[in-house]
């Protein structure tokens, strides 16, 4: 008999090895850049609104409330622009009266020493006469005020925003020429847009007394006029024949709240910033020297 065929063994299935899982690479940490801190510039000092302290100085109609100690007219000036100011007591009764102008000597001093942006005159009865003597009648605008005060400014450089006057003091009986005032003009510098508050003053007599109300009250009344009529971003110029020198209560009180940039005898210029330069121009026939300063805006 034919033997039955021996069946071939079925091979066991070969199992394909399961590949080991490939670990996904851990991404390198992305560094987060720390932003550079933005430095916020310190804003320029703008001052605070006028604020009276409740304390008074002086007697009579011109007694004054003193400002709080922290109130001041100091400001930050960039110096990107500048302007030149003059203060000059013209000794009018003598120079233009007795001596008939002395050949235009005051005008000649102004002409050869200029140009000036803004000028403050004391003992000035006719500012246009002075400007014409200086050959500046067409290029300057004169503002004649009371109390023989006057301001003149360059026509094409400044635009007047406001102007006025205020009585602030009075002479004492022993040397009495009457009430003393301030004249102010608030104006915009056309090319830079900066605003200047310019105040002109002829102080009370006798010298260094501050008149019937005293030097501290006179100064406080001047400062109040600025504080109540200027705006916080303005820079302030105070000029004049104060009839008070650097040792007086008037100048000491003013200097507590605004920089004095130059002075000669009883004439002075105060400003919200430091000056660039200043000069004494001589008297041009007056009994006072004209003084001038270049001021940054």
C-alpha positions in Angstrom: 0.0 0.0 0.0 1.0 3.6 -0.7 1.9 5.3 2.5 -0.1 8.4 3.3 1.9 11.6 2.6 3.4 13.2 5.6 2.1 16.8 5.8 4.7 19.5 5.8 4.7 21.4 9.0 3.2 24.8 8.8 5.9 27.3 9.7 5.1 29.5 12.7 4.4 33.0 11.5 7.4 35.3 11.9 6.4 38.3 13.9 7.9 41.6 12.7 9.5 43.3 15.5 7.7 46.4 16.8 10.0 49.3 16.2 11.0 51.1 19.4 9.2 54.4 19.6 11.3 57.3 18.4 11.3 60.0 21.1 10.5 63.3 19.6 13.4 65.7 20.2 12.7 68.3 23.0 12.8 71.7 21.3 15.4 74.0 22.7 13.7 76.6 24.8 13.1 79.8 23.0 14.7 82.7 24.8 12.3 85.5 25.4 14.0 88.8 25.0 13.5 91.2 27.9 12.2 94.4 26.5 14.4 97.4 27.1 12.5 99.6 29.5 11.3 102.9 28.0 12.6 105.8 29.9 9.9 108.4 30.3 11.5 111.8 30.4 10.8 113.9 33.4 8.3 116.6 32.4 9.6 120.1 32.4 8.4 122.0 35.5 5.2 123.8 34.8 4.7 125.3 38.2 1.5 125.4 40.1 -1.4 127.9 39.9 -1.2 131.0 42.0 -2.0 130.2 45.6 -2.0 132.7 48.4 -0.7 131.6 51.8 -3.2 133.5 53.9 -0.3 135.6 55.3 -0.2 139.3 54.6 2.5 141.9 54.4 2.1 145.7 54.5 -0.7 148.1 55.4 -3.1 150.1 53.5 -4.6 149.6 50.0 -1.4 147.9 48.7 -1.0 145.3 51.5 -0.5 141.9 49.9 -1.2 138.3 50.5 2.1 136.4 50.2 2.2 133.3 47.9 2.7 129.9 49.4 6.4 129.1 49.6 6.3 126.4 46.9 4.7 128.6 44.3 7.4 129.9 41.8 8.0 131.0 38.3 10.9 128.7 37.5 10.5 126.8 34.3 12.6 124.5 32.0 14.0 126.2 28.9 15.3 124.0 26.1 17.4 126.7 24.5 16.3 125.8 21.0 15.5 129.5 20.6 16.4 132.6 22.5 15.4 136.2 22.8 17.0 139.5 23.9 15.5 141.9 26.4 16.4 145.4 27.6 15.3 147.5 30.6 16.0 151.2 30.6 14.9 154.1 32.8 15.0 157.1 30.4 15.1 160.0 33.0 12.5 161.7 30.8 12.0 165.0 32.6 15.7 165.7 32.3 16.9 163.9 29.2 13.9 164.7 27.0 12.7 167.8 28.8 15.6 169.9 30.1 18.0 168.6 27.5 15.6 168.1 24.6 16.6 164.5 24.0 20.4 165.2 24.1 20.7 164.7 20.4 18.8 161.4 20.5 21.4 159.8 22.8 19.1 157.2 24.3 17.9 156.1 20.9 21.4 155.9 19.6 22.4 153.6 22.5 19.5 151.3 21.7 20.3 151.3 18.0 24.0 150.5 18.4 23.4 147.9 21.1 20.5 146.1 19.5 18.6 144.5 18.1 16.4 143.6 21.1 13.3 141.4 21.0 11.4 143.1 23.9 12.2 146.4 25.7 10.8 147.7 28.9 11.1 151.5 29.6 10.5 153.5 32.7 10.1 157.3 32.9 9.0 157.1 29.3 6.3 159.6 28.2 6.4 158.7 24.5 7.7 155.3 23.4 7.3 156.2 19.7 9.6 159.1 20.1 12.3 156.7 21.5 11.7 154.2 18.8 12.0 156.8 16.1 15.2 158.2 17.6 16.6 154.6 17.4 15.4 154.2 13.8 13.0 151.4 14.8 9.7 153.1 14.3 8.7 150.7 11.4 10.1 147.5 12.7 8.8 147.7 16.4 5.5 148.1 18.0 5.3 150.4 21.0 2.8 149.9 23.9 2.5 153.1 25.9 1.3 152.4 29.5 0.4 154.5 32.5 2.8 155.6 35.2 5.3 156.5 32.4 5.9 152.8 31.6 6.2 151.5 28.0 7.0 148.2 26.2 8.3 147.8 22.7 8.7 144.5 20.7 9.8 143.4 17.3 6.8 143.5 14.9 7.6 140.3 12.9 8.8 138.2 15.9 6.0 138.4 18.4 2.2 138.2 18.5 0.5 139.8 21.5 -2.1 137.6 23.2 -3.1 139.9 26.1 -1.9 143.1 27.9 -2.9 145.2 30.8 -1.7 147.3 33.8 -2.1 147.1 37.6 -1.3 149.4 40.5 0.9 147.7 43.0 2.5 150.3 45.3 2.7 153.9 46.4 5.4 156.3 47.4 5.8 157.3 51.0 4.9 161.0 51.9 8.5 162.2 52.2 9.2 161.5 48.5 5.8 161.2 47.0 5.3 160.9 43.2 2.2 158.9 43.6 1.0 155.4 42.7 3.4 152.9 41.2 2.2 150.2 38.8 3.2 147.4 36.5 2.6 147.0 32.8 2.4 143.5 31.3 2.3 142.0 27.9 1.7 138.3 27.2 3.1 137.4 23.8 3.8 134.4 21.6 7.2 133.9 19.9 6.0 133.3 16.4 8.7 130.9 15.2 8.9 128.7 18.3 5.3 129.0 19.6 6.6 129.7 23.1 4.7 132.2 25.2 6.5 134.9 27.3 4.8 136.9 30.0 6.7 140.2 30.1 6.2 142.5 33.1 7.6 146.1 33.4 7.7 148.0 36.7 9.0 151.3 38.2 9.1 150.9 41.9 8.1 153.1 44.8 10.2 155.7 46.7 12.2 156.3 48.8 14.7 153.8 47.5 14.7 150.4 49.3 11.6 151.2 51.4 9.0 149.6 49.1 6.8 152.7 49.6 3.9 152.8 52.0 3.4 149.1 52.0 7.0 147.9 52.2 9.2 145.9 49.8 7.8 142.5 50.6 4.2 143.6 49.8 5.4 145.3 46.6 7.1 142.1 45.4 4.1 140.0 46.4 1.7 142.3 44.4 4.0 142.0 41.4 4.1 138.2 41.7 0.3 138.0 42.1 -0.2 139.9 38.8 2.0 137.3 37.1 0.3 134.4 38.8 -3.2 135.6 38.0 -2.6 136.5 34.4 -0.1 134.0 33.0 -0.6 130.4 32.1 1.5 127.5 33.6 3.5 126.9 30.5 4.6 130.5 30.1 8.1 131.8 30.9 8.1 135.1 32.8 10.4 138.1 32.5 10.2 140.9 35.1 12.2 144.0 34.3 12.4 147.5 35.7 13.8 150.2 37.8 12.6 148.7 41.1 13.9 151.6 43.2 15.2 148.8 45.3 18.7 147.2 45.2 19.8 143.6 45.8 19.7 144.1 49.6 16.1 145.3 49.6 13.1 143.3 50.7 11.6 143.8 47.2 14.4 142.0 45.4 14.8 139.4 48.1 11.2 138.4 47.9 11.2 138.3 44.1 14.3 136.2 44.1 12.5 133.6 46.3 10.2 132.8 43.4 12.1 133.7 40.2 15.7 133.9 39.0 17.5 137.2 39.0 19.7 137.1 35.9 21.3 140.5 36.0 21.1 143.8 37.9 22.8 147.2 38.3 22.0 149.4 41.2 18.2 149.4 41.4 17.6 148.1 37.9 17.2 144.4 37.3 16.0 141.6 35.0 14.4 138.4 36.4 13.6 135.3 34.4 12.1 131.8 34.7 15.4 130.2 33.6 19.0 131.1 33.7 20.3 133.7 31.2 22.7 132.9 28.3 24.5 136.2 28.8 23.9 139.8 30.1 25.5 143.2 29.6 25.5 146.7 31.0 25.1 149.1 28.1 25.9 152.4 29.9 23.5 155.3 30.4 23.0 157.0 27.0 22.4 160.3 28.8 20.1 158.9 31.5 20.8 158.7 35.2 20.4 154.9 35.0 22.3 152.4 33.0 20.5 150.3 30.4 20.9 146.6 31.0 20.2 143.7 28.7 20.1 139.9 28.7 19.9 137.1 26.2 17.4 134.5 27.5 16.7 130.9 26.3 13.2 129.8 25.4 
